[in-house]
Amino acid sequence: MARSNVSRNDGTRAFQLAGTVADVLIEGNVVHVGPKQDIQMVIATQWDGWASDVRFRNNVFAVAGTVRYGHEVGRNGPDYLIEPGFGPATHIRFQGNRYLGRHIDPPQDEKGVMQPDYAPPEVDWAVPMFDPAKPDGFAAFMVRHRGWMERMLARELGAPVVPLEPMQTSFVEARR
């Protein structure tokens, strides 16, 4: 399961469905793709088998550049060559996702919302930074960073985030 994550301008692909992964729910995530990026949003690849029963539900794919969907048909060095559809991968389903911007060969999503005319809003992505030369400021940095993270997640996910209390574990449980 991948739920309530925020991705911003990450690499060459956002979701790679590889191997015999099965019965996966990808829900409530927000993926931002920058204006100069051309990436593979969802790609199914062969790795000792193909994925099956993967559900993408209520995600936001906010694309200022270009994204593509498909399955692996070959390689060019580290890059996958893809064709539309998810090929030998089975039961890859999309429901109620928002597709903002330019999506090449998007998946079928009967309850999805397509909005091709998308421009990213101006938002605060200035992550607080820690200066290791001033270790006494670490506690204050953690407070600033946590506050920034909670505001960013609430903005992106559309609801306040309530962090869970840390779980107490014994040394033996932590090693499992």
Contacts in CASP RR format, 6 or more apart in sequence:
PFRMAT RR
TARGET T0000
AUTHOR 0000-0000-0000
METHOD contacts of the structure
MODEL  1
MARSNVSRNDGTRAFQLAGTVADVLIEGNVVHVGPKQDIQMVIATQWDGW
ASDVRFRNNVFAVAGTVRYGHEVGRNGPDYLIEPGFGPATHIRFQGNRYL
GRHIDPPQDEKGVMQPDYAPPEVDWAVPMFDPAKPDGFAAFMVRHRGWME
RMLARELGAPVVPLEPMQTSFVEARR
1 24 0 8 1.000
1 25 0 8 1.000
1 26 0 8 1.000
1 27 0 8 1.000
2 24 0 8 1.000
2 25 0 8 1.000
2 26 0 8 1.000
2 27 0 8 1.000
2 29 0 8 1.000
3 25 0 8 1.000
3 26 0 8 1.000
3 27 0 8 1.000
3 28 0 8 1.000
3 29 0 8 1.000
4 27 0 8 1.000
4 28 0 8 1.000
4 29 0 8 1.000
4 153 0 8 1.000
4 157 0 8 1.000
4 161 0 8 1.000
5 29 0 8 1.000
5 30 0 8 1.000
6 29 0 8 1.000
6 30 0 8 1.000
6 31 0 8 1.000
6 32 0 8 1.000
6 152 0 8 1.000
6 153 0 8 1.000
6 156 0 8 1.000
6 157 0 8 1.000
7 14 0 8 1.000
7 29 0 8 1.000
7 30 0 8 1.000
7 31 0 8 1.000
7 32 0 8 1.000
8 32 0 8 1.000
8 125 0 8 1.000
9 32 0 8 1.000
9 33 0 8 1.000
9 34 0 8 1.000
9 37 0 8 1.000
10 31 0 8 1.000
11 37 0 8 1.000
11 39 0 8 1.000
12 39 0 8 1.000
12 40 0 8 1.000
12 79 0 8 1.000
13 39 0 8 1.000
13 40 0 8 1.000
13 41 0 8 1.000
13 43 0 8 1.000
13 80 0 8 1.000
14 31 0 8 1.000
14 33 0 8 1.000
14 39 0 8 1.000
14 40 0 8 1.000
14 41 0 8 1.000
14 42 0 8 1.000
14 61 0 8 1.000
14 67 0 8 1.000
15 26 0 8 1.000
15 41 0 8 1.000
15 42 0 8 1.000
15 43 0 8 1.000
15 56 0 8 1.000
16 40 0 8 1.000
16 43 0 8 1.000
16 45 0 8 1.000
17 24 0 8 1.000
17 42 0 8 1.000
17 43 0 8 1.000
17 44 0 8 1.000
17 45 0 8 1.000
17 50 0 8 1.000
17 51 0 8 1.000
17 54 0 8 1.000
17 86 0 8 1.000
17 89 0 8 1.000
17 92 0 8 1.000
18 44 0 8 1.000
18 45 0 8 1.000
18 46 0 8 1.000
18 47 0 8 1.000
18 51 0 8 1.000
19 45 0 8 1.000
19 46 0 8 1.000
19 47 0 8 1.000
19 48 0 8 1.000
19 49 0 8 1.000
19 50 0 8 1.000
19 51 0 8 1.000
20 48 0 8 1.000
20 49 0 8 1.000
20 50 0 8 1.000
20 51 0 8 1.000
20 52 0 8 1.000
21 51 0 8 1.000
21 52 0 8 1.000
21 54 0 8 1.000
22 51 0 8 1.000
22 52 0 8 1.000
22 53 0 8 1.000
22 54 0 8 1.000
23 53 0 8 1.000
24 51 0 8 1.000
24 53 0 8 1.000
24 54 0 8 1.000
24 55 0 8 1.000
25 55 0 8 1.000
25 57 0 8 1.000
26 54 0 8 1.000
26 55 0 8 1.000
26 56 0 8 1.000
26 57 0 8 1.000
26 59 0 8 1.000
27 55 0 8 1.000
27 56 0 8 1.000
27 57 0 8 1.000
27 58 0 8 1.000
27 59 0 8 1.000
28 57 0 8 1.000
28 58 0 8 1.000
28 59 0 8 1.000
28 60 0 8 1.000
28 157 0 8 1.000
29 59 0 8 1.000
29 60 0 8 1.000
30 59 0 8 1.000
30 60 0 8 1.000
30 62 0 8 1.000
30 156 0 8 1.000
30 157 0 8 1.000
31 41 0 8 1.000
31 59 0 8 1.000
31 60 0 8 1.000
31 61 0 8 1.000
31 62 0 8 1.000
32 62 0 8 1.000
32 63 0 8 1.000
32 64 0 8 1.000
32 120 0 8 1.000
33 39 0 8 1.000
33 41 0 8 1.000
33 61 0 8 1.000
33 62 0 8 1.000
33 63 0 8 1.000
33 64 0 8 1.000
33 65 0 8 1.000
33 66 0 8 1.000
33 67 0 8 1.000
34 63 0 8 1.000
34 64 0 8 1.000
34 65 0 8 1.000
34 120 0 8 1.000
35 64 0 8 1.000
35 65 0 8 1.000
35 120 0 8 1.000
36 65 0 8 1.000
37 64 0 8 1.000
37 65 0 8 1.000
37 66 0 8 1.000
38 65 0 8 1.000
38 66 0 8 1.000
38 67 0 8 1.000
38 68 0 8 1.000
39 66 0 8 1.000
39 67 0 8 1.000
39 68 0 8 1.000
40 67 0 8 1.000
40 68 0 8 1.000
40 69 0 8 1.000
40 70 0 8 1.000
40 80 0 8 1.000
40 82 0 8 1.000
41 61 0 8 1.000
41 63 0 8 1.000
41 67 0 8 1.000
41 68 0 8 1.000
41 69 0 8 1.000
41 103 0 8 1.000
42 56 0 8 1.000
42 69 0 8 1.000
42 70 0 8 1.000
42 86 0 8 1.000
42 92 0 8 1.000
42 107 0 8 1.000
43 68 0 8 1.000
43 69 0 8 1.000
43 70 0 8 1.000
43 71 0 8 1.000
43 72 0 8 1.000
43 80 0 8 1.000
43 82 0 8 1.000
44 50 0 8 1.000
44 51 0 8 1.000
44 70 0 8 1.000
44 71 0 8 1.000
44 72 0 8 1.000
44 85 0 8 1.000
44 86 0 8 1.000
44 87 0 8 1.000
44 88 0 8 1.000
44 89 0 8 1.000
44 92 0 8 1.000
45 71 0 8 1.000
45 72 0 8 1.000
45 80 0 8 1.000
46 72 0 8 1.000
46 88 0 8 1.000
49 88 0 8 1.000
50 87 0 8 1.000
50 88 0 8 1.000
50 89 0 8 1.000
50 90 0 8 1.000
51 89 0 8 1.000
51 90 0 8 1.000
51 92 0 8 1.000
52 89 0 8 1.000
52 90 0 8 1.000
52 91 0 8 1.000
53 90 0 8 1.000
53 91 0 8 1.000
54 89 0 8 1.000
54 91 0 8 1.000
54 92 0 8 1.000
54 93 0 8 1.000
55 93 0 8 1.000
55 94 0 8 1.000
55 95 0 8 1.000
56 92 0 8 1.000
56 93 0 8 1.000
56 94 0 8 1.000
56 95 0 8 1.000
56 97 0 8 1.000
56 107 0 8 1.000
57 94 0 8 1.000
57 95 0 8 1.000
57 96 0 8 1.000
57 97 0 8 1.000
58 95 0 8 1.000
58 96 0 8 1.000
58 97 0 8 1.000
59 97 0 8 1.000
59 98 0 8 1.000
60 97 0 8 1.000
60 98 0 8 1.000
60 100 0 8 1.000
61 67 0 8 1.000
61 97 0 8 1.000
61 98 0 8 1.000
61 99 0 8 1.000
61 100 0 8 1.000
61 103 0 8 1.000
62 98 0 8 1.000
62 100 0 8 1.000
62 101 0 8 1.000
62 118 0 8 1.000
62 120 0 8 1.000
63 99 0 8 1.000
63 100 0 8 1.000
63 101 0 8 1.000
63 102 0 8 1.000
63 103 0 8 1.000
63 118 0 8 1.000
64 101 0 8 1.000
64 118 0 8 1.000
64 119 0 8 1.000
64 120 0 8 1.000
65 101 0 8 1.000
65 102 0 8 1.000
66 102 0 8 1.000
66 104 0 8 1.000
67 102 0 8 1.000
67 103 0 8 1.000
67 104 0 8 1.000
68 82 0 8 1.000
68 103 0 8 1.000
68 104 0 8 1.000
68 105 0 8 1.000
69 84 0 8 1.000
69 85 0 8 1.000
69 86 0 8 1.000
69 103 0 8 1.000
69 104 0 8 1.000
69 105 0 8 1.000
69 106 0 8 1.000
69 107 0 8 1.000
70 82 0 8 1.000
70 83 0 8 1.000
70 84 0 8 1.000
70 85 0 8 1.000
70 86 0 8 1.000
70 87 0 8 1.000
70 105 0 8 1.000
71 82 0 8 1.000
71 83 0 8 1.000
71 85 0 8 1.000
71 86 0 8 1.000
71 87 0 8 1.000
71 88 0 8 1.000
71 89 0 8 1.000
72 80 0 8 1.000
72 81 0 8 1.000
72 82 0 8 1.000
73 81 0 8 1.000
73 82 0 8 1.000
73 83 0 8 1.000
74 80 0 8 1.000
74 81 0 8 1.000
75 81 0 8 1.000
84 105 0 8 1.000
85 105 0 8 1.000
85 107 0 8 1.000
86 92 0 8 1.000
86 107 0 8 1.000
92 107 0 8 1.000
94 107 0 8 1.000
94 108 0 8 1.000
94 109 0 8 1.000
94 112 0 8 1.000
95 109 0 8 1.000
95 110 0 8 1.000
95 111 0 8 1.000
95 112 0 8 1.000
96 109 0 8 1.000
96 111 0 8 1.000
96 112 0 8 1.000
96 113 0 8 1.000
97 109 0 8 1.000
97 112 0 8 1.000
97 113 0 8 1.000
98 112 0 8 1.000
98 113 0 8 1.000
98 115 0 8 1.000
99 106 0 8 1.000
99 109 0 8 1.000
99 112 0 8 1.000
99 113 0 8 1.000
99 114 0 8 1.000
99 115 0 8 1.000
100 115 0 8 1.000
100 118 0 8 1.000
101 115 0 8 1.000
101 116 0 8 1.000
101 117 0 8 1.000
101 118 0 8 1.000
102 116 0 8 1.000
103 114 0 8 1.000
103 116 0 8 1.000
106 114 0 8 1.000
123 155 0 8 1.000
124 148 0 8 1.000
124 151 0 8 1.000
124 152 0 8 1.000
125 152 0 8 1.000
127 145 0 8 1.000
127 148 0 8 1.000
128 141 0 8 1.000
128 144 0 8 1.000
128 145 0 8 1.000
128 148 0 8 1.000
129 141 0 8 1.000
130 137 0 8 1.000
130 138 0 8 1.000
130 141 0 8 1.000
130 145 0 8 1.000
131 137 0 8 1.000
146 163 0 8 1.000
150 160 0 8 1.000
150 161 0 8 1.000
150 163 0 8 1.000
153 161 0 8 1.000
154 160 0 8 1.000
154 161 0 8 1.000
END
